[in-house]
Amino acid sequence: MVELKMHKVLFISAFHPGARGSIGAGEAICGDNLKKHVNNGSQVDVIVISPATQYENPEIKALCHSYEV
């Protein structure tokens, strides 16, 4: 019998100058990296500090236990 342990992962991201577009598209919160943690059974929470020129990524948000911008 294989025992699975749940891990908790917290991503904290800040914008870079001139940031625009969807959060999580290859920036500090890399979507592929986040998906890897979720697929391994981790609970993922995200905190993002960003300007109004960036917006939530619904695909990434759907994977997270919590997602705060």
Contacts in CASP RR format, 6 or more apart in sequence:
PFRMAT RR
TARGET T0000
AUTHOR 0000-0000-0000
METHOD contacts of the structure
MODEL  1
MVELKMHKVLFISAFHPGARGSIGAGEAICGDNLKKHVNNGSQVDVIVIS
PATQYENPEIKALCHSYEV
4 41 0 8 1.000
6 41 0 8 1.000
6 42 0 8 1.000
6 43 0 8 1.000
7 37 0 8 1.000
7 40 0 8 1.000
7 41 0 8 1.000
7 42 0 8 1.000
7 43 0 8 1.000
8 42 0 8 1.000
8 43 0 8 1.000
8 44 0 8 1.000
8 45 0 8 1.000
9 37 0 8 1.000
9 42 0 8 1.000
9 43 0 8 1.000
9 44 0 8 1.000
9 45 0 8 1.000
10 44 0 8 1.000
10 45 0 8 1.000
10 46 0 8 1.000
10 47 0 8 1.000
11 28 0 8 1.000
11 29 0 8 1.000
11 34 0 8 1.000
11 44 0 8 1.000
11 45 0 8 1.000
11 46 0 8 1.000
11 47 0 8 1.000
12 46 0 8 1.000
12 47 0 8 1.000
12 48 0 8 1.000
12 49 0 8 1.000
13 23 0 8 1.000
13 24 0 8 1.000
13 27 0 8 1.000
13 28 0 8 1.000
13 29 0 8 1.000
13 46 0 8 1.000
13 47 0 8 1.000
13 48 0 8 1.000
13 49 0 8 1.000
13 50 0 8 1.000
14 28 0 8 1.000
14 48 0 8 1.000
14 49 0 8 1.000
14 50 0 8 1.000
15 48 0 8 1.000
15 49 0 8 1.000
15 50 0 8 1.000
15 51 0 8 1.000
15 54 0 8 1.000
16 27 0 8 1.000
18 51 0 8 1.000
18 53 0 8 1.000
19 27 0 8 1.000
19 50 0 8 1.000
19 51 0 8 1.000
19 53 0 8 1.000
19 54 0 8 1.000
20 53 0 8 1.000
20 54 0 8 1.000
21 53 0 8 1.000
21 54 0 8 1.000
21 55 0 8 1.000
22 54 0 8 1.000
22 55 0 8 1.000
22 56 0 8 1.000
22 57 0 8 1.000
23 29 0 8 1.000
23 48 0 8 1.000
23 50 0 8 1.000
23 54 0 8 1.000
23 55 0 8 1.000
23 56 0 8 1.000
23 57 0 8 1.000
23 60 0 8 1.000
23 69 0 8 1.000
24 30 0 8 1.000
24 31 0 8 1.000
24 34 0 8 1.000
24 57 0 8 1.000
24 60 0 8 1.000
25 31 0 8 1.000
25 57 0 8 1.000
29 46 0 8 1.000
29 48 0 8 1.000
29 60 0 8 1.000
31 60 0 8 1.000
34 44 0 8 1.000
34 46 0 8 1.000
34 60 0 8 1.000
34 63 0 8 1.000
34 64 0 8 1.000
35 63 0 8 1.000
37 44 0 8 1.000
38 44 0 8 1.000
38 63 0 8 1.000
43 65 0 8 1.000
44 63 0 8 1.000
44 64 0 8 1.000
44 65 0 8 1.000
45 64 0 8 1.000
45 65 0 8 1.000
45 66 0 8 1.000
45 67 0 8 1.000
46 60 0 8 1.000
46 61 0 8 1.000
46 64 0 8 1.000
46 66 0 8 1.000
46 67 0 8 1.000
46 68 0 8 1.000
47 68 0 8 1.000
48 54 0 8 1.000
48 67 0 8 1.000
48 68 0 8 1.000
48 69 0 8 1.000
50 69 0 8 1.000
54 69 0 8 1.000
55 69 0 8 1.000
56 67 0 8 1.000
56 69 0 8 1.000
60 67 0 8 1.000
61 67 0 8 1.000
END
